[in-house]
Amino acid sequence: MTNIEVPGNVRVMGVLNVTPDSFSDGGRFIDADRAIERARALSVRGADIIDVGGESTRPGAEPVSAAEECRRVIPVVRALAADGVHVSIDTIHAETAIAAIEAGARIVNDVSGATFDPHMLDAVAATRTPSGQPAAIVLGHWRGVPDPDHQRSDYDDVVDDVVNGLRAQAQAAIRAGIAADRIVLDPGLGFDKTGAQCWELLRRFPELAALGFPVLIGASRKRMLAETLRGVPESARDLGGLEHERDLATAVVSALAARAGAWGVRVHDVAGTVQALAVERAWGAGPDREDAPTADRPRSGVSADRATDRITLTGLEVFAHHGVFDFEREQGQTFIIDAEVRLDLRPAADGDALGATVHYGELAEAIDAAVRRDPVDLIETVAERAANVALGFSGVRSVRVTVHKPDAPIELTFRDVSVTVERSSDGAVR
């Protein structure tokens, strides 16, 4: 549903810290020339976006003024944008965001969800890149600069609380004038969330996706990985060529996030994640031909293509206020949604396991919420929203969504008008 023009399937956002005190690489790229060289290397290794940050948000980091932050990052942003690199600016300051957009950044990555600086949303809505395009914004979930003692990690249900917080911030962004298709959400792993709470957010990814916005996952080198690796022998953590002992674990999370339907992953080690994503795509691609029996692959009774089985939901009625005409927006009308998701149903059937399939009630609720969300002109946009939500459910490899508009303002006699889109997990967000 987003028109954030970044090439790739799952976007790889490479981290570039132009700071002296970031938790993993502080001080390595504080010099602008070295930072630009590093960014170009990340691009060559496969980064789709370079996320330039001039202030550390690690626990205990010293706050940085917007002026100092700009001094660090703007020369880097300007040079990379001139090279045609897709740049995002990692900042919680509206002043820095404005300067970076004007220098060529296309995305503002605000880990505070635009709650730190009350001027952030208005600034992003009003500022244009040198090409005249509006910037996109990544809204992260946080409760402040991370507290290592987790004094602010007291959630009733971490997923419900994060979903509600992100929903509120997305709605605030839309009210400020930022188009819905320029918004990406980030659950804020590690920001006042324990390791267990971070893993719970990842396990329940479909609930994040059900908000109807692309989702960015940023687990790279975070403490949740260090805690998980404590059970691994120290000799297994010494992997020689890796820049950081948590990079391999980060790449695994990236692949799993891609499988779940993430729009992008934010990582320090780009090459490892690019390789992991290539494996994930190959794993999910399926064979190029029908399931013919061979000596190595006896006939199973169903196609070997994991996306052959399907669950179909038809005739879902949703009342919403979409349409080109003012009276459609004001009065609203009923839209009829048909959705078909394709996935491998054998694990569910073999184990009679609800957790191995898509809960059609949850699917209906997620599509309903996505369709009812803020008004748009076209049912094409509505169909894209519903398709992206369906792709967010675990195991779904492709989806076919039809949006019917039986009360369309057409003077001639007709039965129905509809739009159908087909999307797959290797191109879930376009």
N, C-alpha and C positions, 0 to 999 in steps of 0.2 A: 503494500500500500504506500510505501514511501517513494518519493521521487528523488531521494538523495543520491546523486549520480556518482556512485563509486563502483568501479568494476569489481568483478569477482562474485563468488557464490557466498560463502561466509567471509565477511570482510576481516582482514587481519590488520589490526591497528597497532603499529609499532610504537613503543614507548621511547620518548626522547626527553630525558630529564636535564634541563639546562639549569641545574641547581647544585649547590655545594653540599647538600645534606639529605638527598633522597635515600631511602632505606636500602636500596640495592646497588645503585651506581652513582651515588652523590659525588660530585666533583669531577667526574671523568670527562664531562662534556660541557663544563661551565664556559669554556672558551667558544665563541661563536663559530670560528672556523672548524674546530674539532666537532662541534655539534652538527654542523652542516655536512661534514664528511661522514659522520655516523648515520645521519638520516639518509643520505644517498646510499650507504651500504645496506641499510634496512630495506630500502626500496628495491635494490637489486636482489635481495634475498627473498622478496615476495610480499613486502608490506603494501597493502592497498592504501593505507592512511598513515601519516606520521602524526602522532599526538605529542605536541610540544608543550612542555610544562616548565614554569619558572618558579614554582613554589612547592615545597614538599608538604604533603599532608600526613606524613608519618607521625605517630604519637610523639609528642615533645618537640616537634619542629618549631622553629621560630617563625612567627608571621612575617610576611614580606609585603611591603607597600606595593600598590599598583604601579607606581613610577619605577621602582626597582625591578619589578616583574617584567614590565615592558622593555626596560633596558636590556634585560637578558634575552627575551624571546623574539622581539619584533624583527631584528636583523635576520634571525634564523628563519622565521616565518616568511619574510619577504623573499629571501634567497630561494627557499624551497618552492614557494608558489611560482616564482619566475621560471623554475625548472619544470613546471607542470605537475608538481607533486600535490596530491590531495592532503591538505594540512588541517588538523584540528588543533584548537588551542585549549589546553587543560588549565582552566582558571575558575576562580570563584569571584573574580572582580569584573564588574561591568566595564570599567575603564579599559582594562586589558583586553577584554573581549572585543570592544569596539575597534581598538587599535589593530588587533590581530586580523579581524575581518577586513578592515580597510587595507591591510597589507597582503591579503590574499587567502586567509584561512576560510575554509568552507563550513567548518563545524565548530561549535563551542561545546566543549566537554566540561560541564559544571558538576563536580561530584557532590555539591550541596543541593542539587536539584533546584538551583536558583533561589534558595532560602537564605543564603549568607548575605548576598547583596540585593536589596529590594529593587534595585534599578536594572538587574540583569535581564529580565524578560522584555522589558520595554526597549532596552538597548539592542538586543538581538533582533527584535521585531522591526526596528527602525533602520538598522544598518545594512548596507549592501556591500558585496564584494566588488573588487574593481571591474568585474564583468557585468555588474548590475544585478547579480542573483542574490536572493535572500540566503542567509546562512541557516544551517540546521543546528539543532541543539540536542545534546545528550543530557538528560536529567537523571542524576544519580540520587540514591536514597542514603541519607545520613542523619545523624543526630548531633553532629558537630565533629571537630577534629577527633580522630579515633582515640578512645580512652583504653589504654592497655589493660586496665583493671576491670573493664566491662561494667562499670557502674551504670551505664546507660543502655545495657543490653537486656532490659527487663520487658520483653515482649509477651503479650498474652498468647499470640500465635504469630511467629515472625513472618510467615508468608502473608497472612491476612493483613498484618500491619504494614508491611512493605507495599503490598498491592494497593491498599487504600491510600498510602502516602504518595505513591507514584501517580495514582489516578488523579489525586487532588492537584499535584504539580503539573501534570499534563493539561488538565482543565484550565489551570491558571495561565499556562503558556498560550493556550488557544484564545483565552479572553484577552490576553495582551496583544494579540495580533499575529502570533506565530502559527503558520498553517499546520494542521494536524499531520500532513505528510512530510513535515520537516522535523518531527520529534522522534527521538530514540530514548528508550528507558534503560536504566542500569540499576540492578537491585542493590548495588553498593556492598559487595562482599568485603568483609573485613572492617567496614565502618560501623563500629559499635554493634558488632555481631560476633558471637562466639563461633569457633570452628564448626560446632554441631549445627548452629543456626545457618551458617553459610551452606553447608551440605544440604540442609533441609530446603533452602531456597532453590538449589539446583535440582534436587529430586522432584520438586513440585513446579518445575519450569512451565508446564501448561497453564498454570494459574497466572503467571506473569504474562505469557503470550496472549491470554484471553483479554487483556486490556486493549488489544488491537493495535499495538505499536511495536515496531522492531525492538529487539532486546539485545543489549551489549553485555557481554560477560567479561569481567576483569578479575581473574583469580591469580594472575601471574606473580609467582614468587611470594605469595602472601602467607601469613602465619598459619592459616588453615591447612596449607600443604605441609609446612614444617611439622605441625602436630600429627598429621597423618603419617608422615615418613618416620616418626620416632619408632614405630614398630618394625622398621626395615633395618636389617643389619648395616652397620656403618660402612662396611666394605662394599655394600651394594649401592650406597649413596655416592661413593667416590667414582664418578663417571668420566674422569679425565678431561675430555675435550669440551665439556659443557662449561659455559660461562658461570653457571650457578647451579648448585645441587638440586634446586627445585624446578629447573627448566624442563626436565623430562616429565615430571608430574604435571606441569603447566600444559605441556603439549597434549597429554592424555585428556585433561579437562577440556581443552580446546576441541578435540575430536568429539567428545561426548556432548559438548554444548552445540556443536554443529548438528549432531544427530538429533538433538532435542528441538532444533529449529532456531537457534540464535542467529541474529542478524550479523553479529560480529564478535570478535574476541580481542581483547587488549592485552598485548604480551610484550615482554622484553626480548625474548629469544624468538625472532621471527622465523628463522630457518627451520627450527624444530617443529614449530606449529604448522608451517606450510607443509612439511612432510607428513605430519599427523593428519592433517585435513585431506591430503591426497589419498591416504590409506582409507580414511572414513568414506570418501566419495567412491573409491573402488569397491569397498565392502558393500555399499548400498546400491551400487549401480545395477546389479543383476546381470544375467546372461544376455547376449545379443540375439538369441534364438529361442525357440520353443523348448520345452522340457522333454527332449528326446532321451530315451533311456540309453545308457552306455555302460560299459563295464565298470567305470568309475562312479557312475551316477545312475543307479537303478531307478525305475519308475516309482514315484511316490504316490501317484494318484492325483496330485495337483501340480501346477506349474512351479518350477524352481524359483521363478521370479517372486521375491518377497512382497512385491506390490500388486500381485494379482488378486488377492482376496479383497473384499470391500465391505464397508458398512455404509448404508444409504439412509439418509434422513430426508424426507420429502414433506412438503406442505407446511413448513414452519412459518407461522404468521407472526410478523413483527410490525408494530405500529411505530412509524418514525416520520421525521419531518424533512425528508430529502426532496430535492426538485429544483429546477431552474427558476420556476415562477414563485413570486412572493407568496401567493395564496397556498402553494404546496408547503412552503416552509412554515406558514402560520397555522394552517388547518391540519397538516399531517395526513397520512394515508397508510393503508396496510400494504406491506410487501410480503411476498411469499418466497421462501427460501428452500431450495433443494440442494443438498450437499451429499457428495459421495467421496468417502475417504478410502484410500487403498493402503493395505498393510498386510503383513503376514499374520494370519489368524491361527496358525497351527499351534503355537505355544499356548494360546488361550484355550483352544479346544482340547489339546492333550492333557492339560492340567485343570480344566474347568476353572480357569483363573481369571477373575475380573481384572486384576492388575496387569495382565498381559494383552489386554485389548483396549479399545477406546470406549469409555462409558458414554453411551449415546445421550444420556440426560445431561451430562456435563458438556458434551459437544453442543447440544441445543442451547444451553444457557450461555456458553461462550460466544456462539454465533449471534444469539439474540442481543447480548451486550455490545458486541462489535457493530451490529447494524443500527442499534438505537443511538449510538454515540453521535456526537455533534453533526449537524446537518451539512450535506454536500450537494452539489448539483447533480452528479451523475450516478446512475445505478452501476456503472462500470467501477466506480470507486467503492461502492458498497460491496460489490462482488469480490473485489480484491481484498478488502478488509476481512471478509468472511473466510476466504481461502487462506490467508495468512494465519488466522486464528486456528483453523483446522490443522494446518501444517505444524503448529506448535505442539500438538499432542504427540506423546512419545510413540514411536514406531510408524507414524504416518509418513509414507514416502511420496504420495501424490494426492491431489484433491481436485474434484470437479464441482464447481458451485454455479448454480443458476439463480438469479434474482429476477422474480416476476413482479411486474408493476401493473396489475389489472385495472387500476383506476387512473392510468396515465391520461393527461389532458390531450386527447386526440379527438377531433370532431367527428371523424368517421366511425362507423360501427366496427368494433373489433373485440376479440376475446381476451387477448393478453399481449403484452410486450415484455421481453425478457432479455437478459444478457447472461452469457455463460463464459466462465473463465476456467482454465485448467492450469494448475501449477504443480511443480514438483519440488522436492526438498533441495535439489541442487540449484534452484533459482527461486527460492521462496519469497524473497523481497526484491522487487525490481525498481 
